[in-house]
């Protein structure tokens, strides 16, 4: 079980990297680009919850 959680940790780090790359250089008033941040966030939350339960 610990091996699976360790493997999913890399997926969460990848989602974080994608999120940070998306948010880099965005102007403060333009929120249209921020609609693409939801899938990595929800995927990371699902992985974390599944790993704890």
matplotlib code that plots the C-alpha trace (Angstrom):
import matplotlib.pyplot as plt

x = [0.0, 2.8, 4.3, 1.1, 0.9, 4.5, 3.8, 0.7, 2.8, 4.6, 1.3, 0.4, 3.8, 3.1, -0.3, 1.3, 3.9, 1.2, -0.8, 2.2, 3.2, -0.4, -0.5, 2.9, 2.7, -1.0, -2.3, -4.3, -7.6, -7.9, -9.5, -10.3, -7.0, -7.8, -10.6, -7.9, -6.6, -9.6, -8.9, -5.4, -6.7, -9.7, -7.4, -4.9, -7.7, -9.1, -5.7, -5.1, -8.5, -8.2, -4.8, -6.0, -9.1]
y = [0.0, 2.4, 1.8, 2.9, 6.1, 6.9, 6.4, 8.7, 11.3, 11.8, 12.4, 15.1, 16.8, 16.7, 18.3, 21.0, 21.7, 22.0, 24.3, 26.5, 26.7, 27.8, 30.5, 31.9, 35.3, 35.8, 39.3, 39.9, 40.9, 38.2, 35.0, 33.2, 31.2, 30.1, 27.8, 25.2, 24.9, 22.9, 19.4, 19.1, 20.4, 17.9, 15.1, 15.8, 16.0, 12.7, 11.0, 12.4, 11.3, 7.9, 7.4, 8.3, 6.2]
z = [0.0, 0.8, -2.6, -4.3, -2.2, -3.1, -6.8, -6.6, -4.9, -8.2, -9.9, -7.3, -7.9, -11.6, -11.1, -8.9, -11.6, -14.2, -12.0, -11.2, -14.9, -15.7, -13.1, -13.9, -15.5, -15.3, -15.0, -11.8, -13.5, -16.2, -14.8, -18.0, -17.9, -14.4, -15.6, -16.6, -13.0, -11.8, -13.3, -11.8, -8.5, -8.4, -9.5, -6.7, -4.1, -5.3, -5.1, -1.6, -0.3, -1.9, -0.3, 3.2, 3.1]

ax = plt.figure().add_subplot(projection="3d")
ax.plot(x, y, z, "-o")
ax.set_aspect("equal")
plt.show()
